[in-house]
């Protein structure tokens, strides 16, 4: 038995010639909402980590700032 295969590369976002309409129900909306919230939380965590690493690169971490503030208060 021989098999003939055919493949075609389809660009990402390529529209179907005859698109089918999808009906969303409440469960699907909730699933999408949960996925979006997870992505949002991940993005917030990554932003906080990036800001913290940027502060530590510049030498302005919150711990260093607190120590500097205490030293200045003691001197005055």
DSSP file (Angstrom, degrees, kcal/mol; ACC not computed):
  #  RESIDUE AA STRUCTURE BP1 BP2  ACC     N-H-->O    O-->H-N    N-H-->O    O-->H-N    TCO  KAPPA ALPHA  PHI   PSI    X-CA   Y-CA   Z-CA
    1    1 A X              0   0    0      0, 0.0     2,-0.4     0, 0.0     0, 0.0   0.000 360.0 360.0 360.0 130.1    0.0    0.0    0.0
    2    2 A X        -     0   0    0      2,-0.0     2,-0.5     0, 0.0     0, 0.0  -0.833 360.0-152.5-109.0 148.9    1.4    3.4   -0.9
    3    3 A X        -     0   0    0     -2,-0.4     2,-0.6     2,-0.0     0, 0.0  -0.972   0.6-156.0-123.3 132.4    0.4    6.6    0.7
    4    4 A X        -     0   0    0     -2,-0.5     2,-0.3     2,-0.0    -2,-0.0  -0.930  16.1-170.4-107.5 123.8    0.5   10.0   -0.9
    5    5 A X        -     0   0    0     -2,-0.6     2,-0.4     2,-0.0    -2,-0.0  -0.826   7.0-166.1-112.9 153.6    0.8   12.9    1.4
    6    6 A X        -     0   0    0     -2,-0.3     2,-0.4     2,-0.0    -2,-0.0  -0.996   6.8-178.4-138.7 132.0    0.5   16.5    0.7
    7    7 A X        -     0   0    0     -2,-0.4     2,-0.4     2,-0.0    -2,-0.0  -0.958   5.5-171.2-130.0 150.9    1.5   19.4    3.0
    8    8 A X        -     0   0    0     -2,-0.4     2,-0.5     2,-0.0    -2,-0.0  -0.997  25.4-125.1-139.7 134.4    1.3   23.1    2.6
    9    9 A X        -     0   0    0     -2,-0.4     2,-0.5     1,-0.0    -2,-0.0  -0.692  26.1-161.1 -79.5 126.0    2.8   25.8    4.8
   10   10 A X        -     0   0    0     -2,-0.5     3,-0.1     4,-0.0     4,-0.1  -0.939  19.9-120.8-110.4 123.6    0.1   28.1    6.0
   11   11 A X    >   -     0   0    0     -2,-0.5     3,-1.9     1,-0.1     2,-0.1  -0.280  37.7 -94.6 -62.0 147.3    1.2   31.5    7.3
   12   12 A X  T 3  S+     0   0    0      1,-0.3    -1,-0.1     3,-0.0     3,-0.1  -0.399 112.9  20.8 -62.6 134.8    0.2   32.3   10.8
   13   13 A X  T 3  S+     0   0    0      1,-0.3    -1,-0.3    -2,-0.1     2,-0.2   0.537  85.2 156.4  83.2   7.5   -3.0   34.3   10.9
   14   14 A X    <   -     0   0    0     -3,-1.9    -1,-0.3     1,-0.1     2,-0.2  -0.495  41.8-124.4 -68.8 129.9   -4.0   33.1    7.5
   15   15 A X        -     0   0    0     -2,-0.2     2,-0.2    -3,-0.1    -1,-0.1  -0.509  19.7-116.7 -79.0 142.4   -7.8   33.3    7.1
   16   16 A X    >   -     0   0    0     -2,-0.2     3,-0.6     1,-0.1    -1,-0.1  -0.495  18.9-126.9 -72.9 145.8   -9.8   30.3    6.1
   17   17 A X  T 3  S+     0   0    0      1,-0.3     2,-0.3    -2,-0.2    -1,-0.1   0.867 106.9  23.3 -63.4 -34.4  -11.5   30.5    2.7
   18   18 A X  T 3  S-     0   0    0      2,-0.0    -1,-0.3    -3,-0.0    -2,-0.0  -0.712  89.3-159.3-130.1  80.9  -14.8   29.5    4.3
   19   19 A X    <   -     0   0    0     -3,-0.6     2,-0.4    -2,-0.3    -4,-0.0  -0.268   9.5-135.1 -65.4 145.2  -14.6   30.4    8.0
   20   20 A X        -     0   0    0      1,-0.0     2,-0.4     0, 0.0    -1,-0.1  -0.782  17.9-121.0 -98.9 145.7  -16.9   28.7   10.4
   21   21 A X        -     0   0    0     -2,-0.4     2,-0.5     2,-0.0    -1,-0.0  -0.713  23.0-147.8 -88.6 132.5  -18.6   30.7   13.1
   22   22 A X        -     0   0    0     -2,-0.4     2,-0.6     2,-0.0    -1,-0.0  -0.857   4.5-143.3-104.2 132.4  -17.9   29.6   16.7
   23   23 A X        -     0   0    0     -2,-0.5     2,-0.3     0, 0.0    -2,-0.0  -0.846  14.7-148.7 -96.6 119.6  -20.6   29.9   19.4
   24   24 A X        -     0   0    0     -2,-0.6     2,-0.2     4,-0.1     3,-0.0  -0.676  12.7-168.0 -86.0 138.1  -19.2   30.8   22.8
   25   25 A X     >  -     0   0    0     -2,-0.3     4,-2.1     1,-0.0     3,-0.2  -0.668  40.8 -93.5-113.5 177.1  -20.9   29.6   25.9
   26   26 A X  H  > S+     0   0    0      1,-0.2     4,-2.4    -2,-0.2     5,-0.2   0.867 123.9  55.2 -60.4 -38.4  -20.4   30.7   29.5
   27   27 A X  H  > S+     0   0    0      1,-0.2     4,-2.3     2,-0.2    -1,-0.2   0.901 108.2  48.7 -62.3 -40.3  -17.9   27.9   30.2
   28   28 A X  H  > S+     0   0    0     -3,-0.2     4,-2.4     2,-0.2    -1,-0.2   0.900 110.2  51.1 -67.4 -40.4  -15.8   29.1   27.2
   29   29 A X  H  X S+     0   0    0     -4,-2.1     4,-2.4     1,-0.2    -2,-0.2   0.907 111.3  48.4 -62.4 -41.1  -15.9   32.7   28.4
   30   30 A X  H  X S+     0   0    0     -4,-2.4     4,-2.6     2,-0.2    -2,-0.2   0.903 110.4  51.1 -65.4 -40.8  -14.8   31.6   31.9
   31   31 A X  H  X S+     0   0    0     -4,-2.3     4,-2.2     2,-0.2    -2,-0.2   0.923 112.3  46.3 -62.4 -44.2  -11.9   29.5   30.4
   32   32 A X  H  X S+     0   0    0     -4,-2.4     4,-2.5     1,-0.2    -1,-0.2   0.901 111.6  52.2 -64.4 -40.7  -10.7   32.4   28.4
   33   33 A X  H  X S+     0   0    0     -4,-2.4     4,-2.5     2,-0.2    -2,-0.2   0.910 109.4  48.9 -62.5 -43.4  -11.0   34.7   31.4
   34   34 A X  H  X S+     0   0    0     -4,-2.6     4,-2.4     2,-0.2    -1,-0.2   0.912 111.9  49.0 -63.6 -42.5   -8.9   32.4   33.5
   35   35 A X  H  X S+     0   0    0     -4,-2.2     4,-2.3     1,-0.2    -2,-0.2   0.912 111.7  49.0 -63.0 -41.8   -6.2   32.1   30.8
   36   36 A X  H  X S+     0   0    0     -4,-2.5     4,-2.3     1,-0.2    -2,-0.2   0.904 111.0  50.0 -65.0 -40.9   -6.1   35.9   30.4
   37   37 A X  H  X S+     0   0    0     -4,-2.5     4,-2.7     2,-0.2    -2,-0.2   0.894 109.7  51.2 -65.2 -39.6   -5.8   36.4   34.2
   38   38 A X  H  X S+     0   0    0     -4,-2.4     4,-2.4     2,-0.2    -2,-0.2   0.924 111.6  47.0 -62.1 -43.9   -3.0   33.9   34.4
   39   39 A X  H  X S+     0   0    0     -4,-2.3     4,-2.3     2,-0.2    -2,-0.2   0.885 112.1  50.8 -65.5 -37.6   -1.1   35.7   31.6
   40   40 A X  H  X S+     0   0    0     -4,-2.3     4,-2.4     2,-0.2    -2,-0.2   0.922 110.8  48.0 -65.4 -44.4   -1.8   39.0   33.3
   41   41 A X  H  X S+     0   0    0     -4,-2.7     4,-2.4     2,-0.2    -2,-0.2   0.909 112.0  49.9 -62.8 -42.3   -0.4   37.7   36.6
   42   42 A X  H  X S+     0   0    0     -4,-2.4     4,-2.5     1,-0.2    -1,-0.2   0.908 110.7  49.9 -61.9 -41.7    2.6   36.3   34.9
   43   43 A X  H  X S+     0   0    0     -4,-2.3     4,-2.3     2,-0.2    -2,-0.2   0.897 110.1  50.3 -64.9 -40.3    3.3   39.6   33.2
   44   44 A X  H  X S+     0   0    0     -4,-2.4     4,-2.5     2,-0.2    -2,-0.2   0.916 111.1  48.8 -63.7 -42.9    3.0   41.5   36.4
   45   45 A X  H  X S+     0   0    0     -4,-2.4     4,-2.5     1,-0.2    -2,-0.2   0.912 111.4  49.4 -63.0 -42.7    5.4   39.2   38.2
   46   46 A X  H  X S+     0   0    0     -4,-2.5     4,-2.5     2,-0.2    -1,-0.2   0.890 110.8  50.7 -63.9 -38.5    7.9   39.5   35.3
   47   47 A X  H  X S+     0   0    0     -4,-2.3     4,-2.6     2,-0.2    -2,-0.2   0.930 110.8  48.1 -64.0 -45.6    7.6   43.3   35.4
   48   48 A X  H  X S+     0   0    0     -4,-2.5     4,-2.4     1,-0.2    -2,-0.2   0.906 112.9  48.6 -61.8 -41.9    8.2   43.3   39.2
   49   49 A X  H  X S+     0   0    0     -4,-2.5     4,-2.6     2,-0.2    -1,-0.2   0.906 111.9  49.2 -64.5 -41.0   11.2   41.0   38.7
   50   50 A X  H  X S+     0   0    0     -4,-2.5     4,-2.2     2,-0.2    -2,-0.2   0.902 112.1  48.1 -65.4 -40.6   12.6   43.2   35.9
   51   51 A X  H  X S+     0   0    0     -4,-2.6     4,-2.3     2,-0.2    -2,-0.2   0.903 112.3  49.4 -66.6 -40.0   12.1   46.4   38.0
   52   52 A X  H  X S+     0   0    0     -4,-2.4     4,-2.3     2,-0.2    -2,-0.2   0.913 112.2  47.0 -65.5 -42.2   13.8   44.7   41.0
   53   53 A X  H  X S+     0   0    0     -4,-2.6     4,-1.9     2,-0.2    -1,-0.2   0.868 111.2  52.2 -68.5 -34.2   16.8   43.6   38.9
   54   54 A X  H  X S+     0   0    0     -4,-2.2     4,-1.9     2,-0.2    -2,-0.2   0.906 110.2  48.6 -66.2 -41.1   17.0   47.0   37.3
   55   55 A X  H  X>S+     0   0    0     -4,-2.3     5,-2.8     1,-0.2     4,-0.7   0.908 111.4  49.2 -64.6 -41.3   17.1   48.6   40.7
   56   56 A X  H  <5S+     0   0    0     -4,-2.3     3,-0.2     1,-0.2    -1,-0.2   0.842 109.3  52.8 -69.5 -31.0   19.8   46.2   41.9
   57   57 A X  H  <5S+     0   0    0     -4,-1.9    -1,-0.2     1,-0.2    -2,-0.2   0.894 112.8  44.3 -66.6 -39.3   21.9   46.9   38.8
   58   58 A X  H  <5S-     0   0    0     -4,-1.9    -1,-0.2    -5,-0.1    -2,-0.2   0.542 114.8-117.6 -82.8  -7.1   21.7   50.6   39.5
   59   59 A X  T  <5S+     0   0    0     -4,-0.7    -3,-0.2    -3,-0.2    -4,-0.1   0.741  83.6 114.1  78.4  22.6   22.4   50.1   43.1
   60   60 A X      < +     0   0    0     -5,-2.8    -4,-0.2    -6,-0.2    -5,-0.1  -0.222  35.6 152.5-118.6  43.1   19.1   51.6   44.3
   61   61 A X     >  -     0   0    0     -6,-0.3     4,-2.4    -5,-0.2     5,-0.2  -0.329  57.5-113.0 -69.4 159.2   17.6   48.5   45.8
   62   62 A X  H  > S+     0   0    0      1,-0.2     4,-2.2     2,-0.2     5,-0.2   0.853 116.6  53.2 -64.3 -34.9   15.0   49.1   48.5
   63   63 A X  H  > S+     0   0    0      2,-0.2     4,-2.1     1,-0.2    -1,-0.2   0.925 110.7  46.6 -65.5 -43.8   17.3   47.5   51.2
   64   64 A X  H  > S+     0   0    0      1,-0.2     4,-2.6     2,-0.2    -2,-0.2   0.902 111.2  52.2 -64.7 -40.5   20.2   49.8   50.2
   65   65 A X  H  X S+     0   0    0     -4,-2.4     4,-2.4     1,-0.2    -1,-0.2   0.899 108.9  49.8 -63.4 -41.1   18.0   52.8   50.2
   66   66 A X  H  X S+     0   0    0     -4,-2.2     4,-2.1     2,-0.2    -1,-0.2   0.910 111.6  48.3 -64.7 -41.7   16.7   52.0   53.7
   67   67 A X  H  X S+     0   0    0     -4,-2.1     4,-2.3     2,-0.2    -2,-0.2   0.912 111.7  49.8 -64.7 -41.8   20.3   51.6   55.0
   68   68 A X  H  X S+     0   0    0     -4,-2.6     4,-2.3     1,-0.2    -2,-0.2   0.909 109.8  51.3 -62.2 -42.2   21.3   54.9   53.4
   69   69 A X  H  X S+     0   0    0     -4,-2.4     4,-2.1     1,-0.2    -1,-0.2   0.898 109.9  49.5 -62.0 -40.7   18.3   56.7   54.9
   70   70 A X  H  X S+     0   0    0     -4,-2.1     4,-2.1     2,-0.2    -1,-0.2   0.899 110.3  50.5 -66.0 -40.4   19.3   55.3   58.4
   71   71 A X  H  X S+     0   0    0     -4,-2.3     4,-1.8     1,-0.2    -2,-0.2   0.902 110.5  49.2 -64.0 -41.2   22.9   56.4   58.0
   72   72 A X  H  X S+     0   0    0     -4,-2.3     4,-1.3     1,-0.2    -1,-0.2   0.902 110.7  50.5 -65.2 -41.1   21.8   59.9   57.0
   73   73 A X  H  < S+     0   0    0     -4,-2.1    -1,-0.2     1,-0.2    -2,-0.2   0.884 109.4  51.0 -64.9 -38.6   19.4   60.1   60.0
   74   74 A X  H  < S+     0   0    0     -4,-2.1    -1,-0.2     1,-0.2    -2,-0.2   0.864 108.0  52.8 -67.4 -35.5   22.2   59.1   62.4
   75   75 A X  H  <        0   0    0     -4,-1.8    -1,-0.2     1,-0.2    -2,-0.2   0.799 360.0 360.0 -71.0 -28.6   24.6   61.7   61.0
   76   76 A X     <        0   0    0     -4,-1.3    -1,-0.2    -5,-0.1    -2,-0.2   0.472 360.0 360.0 -91.0 360.0   22.1   64.5   61.5
